[in-house]
């Protein structure tokens, strides 16, 4: 039998898209106790992608360590998973993706880099995580829409907003107030072309890792 996989996923990627990558049991963003409960119920691979930050108690380090000590494989990426993997990879948690790499290197540190608000029914994001703002503002510099100095100011403005208020609309308005309408207009034009979504990209990478783990286990058992 294939290894039983449980994935905690919410606003980073839709469950329909996730199922197209790997057939697994999908559960809402994890809160304290959920990872341990999944292991108690027989999960052999757990992917922690999304988790709650402020709505409830978040997934704790000891909880993940306890699961790892049972021999359960735990993969982390994208959001809460990337943060916990950067803290616990030396204990066996598998970190995947660019956001994990940035946490691991110390390039980013704060929890609110990946925090956002979302629709609790459909998990639709209602704000932008700071890491997404960083990635896209950096792209705007590369593509010539913003100068380095303008980008630095816009990131500062975004950090000053409480995370539920980090929407592109609010960021463009703040940029206009601080830097002038010309900068705001250039930013709007850039955003209209479409934004990169690093949390989505990393969630897909985590699911591919889960799929590979399942396939390897199946191959090993068939050999």
C-alpha positions in Angstrom: 0.0 0.0 0.0 1.3 3.6 -0.7 2.3 5.6 2.2 -0.6 7.6 3.6 0.0 11.4 3.1 -1.8 14.2 4.8 -1.3 17.8 3.5 -2.3 20.9 5.4 -3.2 23.4 2.7 -5.3 26.6 2.5 -4.7 29.9 0.7 -1.3 28.9 -0.9 -2.9 26.7 -3.5 -6.4 25.3 -4.2 -7.1 21.7 -3.2 -8.2 21.0 -6.8 -4.8 22.1 -8.2 -3.1 20.2 -5.4 -4.9 17.0 -6.1 -3.7 17.2 -9.7 -0.1 17.1 -8.4 -0.5 14.3 -5.8 -3.4 12.3 -4.5 -3.4 12.9 -0.7 -5.7 13.7 2.1 -6.0 17.5 2.2 -6.9 19.3 5.4 -7.3 23.0 6.3 -4.4 25.2 7.6 -3.0 23.5 10.6 -3.4 24.8 14.2 -1.8 23.5 17.3 -2.3 19.7 17.7 -3.3 19.0 14.1 0.0 17.6 12.9 0.2 15.3 15.9 -3.4 14.2 15.3 -2.6 13.4 11.7 0.3 11.2 12.9 -2.0 9.5 15.5 -4.4 8.7 12.7 -1.8 6.9 10.7 -0.2 9.5 8.4 3.3 8.5 7.3 4.0 11.6 5.3 2.8 15.0 6.5 3.2 18.2 4.4 2.8 21.4 6.4 2.2 24.2 3.9 -0.4 26.5 5.5 -1.1 27.0 9.2 -2.8 29.5 11.4 -0.8 32.4 12.9 -3.1 34.6 14.9 -6.6 33.1 14.6 -5.6 30.2 16.9 -2.4 28.6 18.5 0.0 27.8 15.7 1.7 24.4 15.2 4.4 24.1 17.8 8.0 22.9 17.5 7.6 20.2 20.1 4.6 18.8 18.2 6.6 18.4 15.0 9.6 17.0 16.9 7.4 14.4 18.5 6.1 13.4 15.1 9.5 13.2 13.6 10.7 11.0 16.5 8.0 8.5 15.5 9.6 8.2 12.1 6.9 10.2 10.2 8.3 12.2 7.3 7.4 15.9 7.6 7.8 18.3 4.7 7.5 22.1 5.1 7.1 24.8 2.5 5.5 28.1 1.4 4.0 29.5 4.6 4.0 28.2 8.2 5.7 25.1 6.8 8.6 27.0 5.5 9.0 28.8 8.8 9.0 25.6 10.8 11.2 23.7 8.4 13.9 26.4 8.6 13.8 26.0 12.4 13.7 22.2 12.5 15.5 20.9 9.4 18.4 20.0 11.5 16.1 17.6 13.4 14.9 15.9 10.2 12.1 18.1 8.8 12.4 18.5 5.1 12.3 22.1 3.8 11.4 22.9 0.2 11.3 26.0 -1.9 12.5 29.6 -2.1 10.7 30.9 1.0 12.2 28.1 3.1 15.6 29.0 1.7 15.2 32.6 2.7 14.1 31.8 6.2 17.0 29.3 6.5 19.6 31.8 5.3 18.3 34.5 7.6 17.3 36.7 4.7 13.9 36.9 6.2 13.0 36.2 9.8 9.6 37.5 10.9 6.5 35.3 11.0 4.5 38.1 9.2 6.6 37.6 6.1 4.2 34.8 5.2 1.1 35.9 7.2 -2.1 36.9 5.4 -5.8 36.9 6.0 -8.1 34.6 4.0 -11.7 33.6 3.5 -12.2 30.8 6.1 -14.7 28.9 3.9 -12.8 28.9 0.5 -9.3 29.9 1.8 -9.2 32.7 -0.8 -6.4 35.2 0.2 -7.7 38.6 1.3 -4.3 40.2 1.7 -0.8 39.9 0.4 2.0 38.3 2.4 5.1 40.4 2.8 7.3 37.9 1.0 5.0 38.2 -2.1 5.3 41.9 -2.0 9.1 41.7 -1.7 9.4 39.3 -4.7 7.2 41.4 -6.9 8.8 44.8 -5.9 12.2 43.3 -6.7 10.8 42.2 -10.1 9.6 45.8 -10.7 13.2 47.0 -10.1 14.6 44.4 -12.5 12.1 45.4 -15.2 12.8 49.1 -14.7 9.4 50.1 -13.3 10.9 51.2 -10.0 14.3 52.4 -8.8 16.1 50.7 -5.9 15.3 53.6 -3.6 11.6 53.6 -4.5 11.5 49.9 -4.0 13.1 50.1 -0.6 10.6 52.8 0.5 7.6 50.7 -0.8 8.8 47.7 1.2 9.1 49.9 4.3 5.6 51.1 3.7 4.3 47.6 3.3 6.0 46.5 6.6 4.4 49.4 8.4 0.9 48.1 7.5 -0.6 45.5 9.8 -0.7 42.3 7.8 -4.5 42.2 7.1 -4.1 45.6 5.4 -1.3 44.5 3.1 -3.2 44.7 -0.2 -1.8 46.1 -3.4 -4.5 48.8 -3.4 -3.2 50.0 0.0 0.4 49.7 -1.0 -0.1 51.7 -4.2 -2.0 54.4 -2.2 0.8 54.6 0.4 3.4 54.8 -2.4 1.5 57.7 -4.0 1.2 59.5 -0.6 5.0 59.1 0.1 6.6 59.1 -3.3 4.1 60.8 -5.6 1.5 59.9 -8.2 4.1 59.1 -10.8 5.6 56.2 -8.8 2.1 55.0 -7.9 1.1 55.0 -11.6 4.3 53.1 -12.6 3.6 50.5 -9.9 0.0 50.1 -11.0 1.0 49.5 -14.6 3.6 46.9 -13.5 1.1 45.1 -11.2 -1.5 45.0 -14.0 0.8 42.7 -16.0 0.4 40.0 -13.3 2.3 39.1 -10.1 4.5 36.2 -9.2 3.1 34.1 -6.3 6.1 32.5 -4.5 3.8 30.8 -1.9 1.9 29.0 -4.7 5.2 28.0 -6.4 6.6 26.6 -3.2 3.4 24.7 -2.4 3.6 22.9 -5.7 7.3 22.0 -5.1 6.3 20.6 -1.7 3.5 18.5 -3.3 6.0 17.2 -5.9 8.3 16.2 -3.0 5.4 14.3 -1.3 4.6 12.6 -4.6 8.2 11.6 -5.1 8.4 10.2 -1.5 5.3 8.1 -2.1 6.5 6.8 -5.5 9.9 5.9 -4.1 8.3 4.0 -1.3 6.1 2.1 -3.7 9.2 1.3 -5.9 11.2 0.1 -2.9 8.4 -2.2 -1.8 8.0 -3.6 -5.4 11.8 -4.3 -5.7 
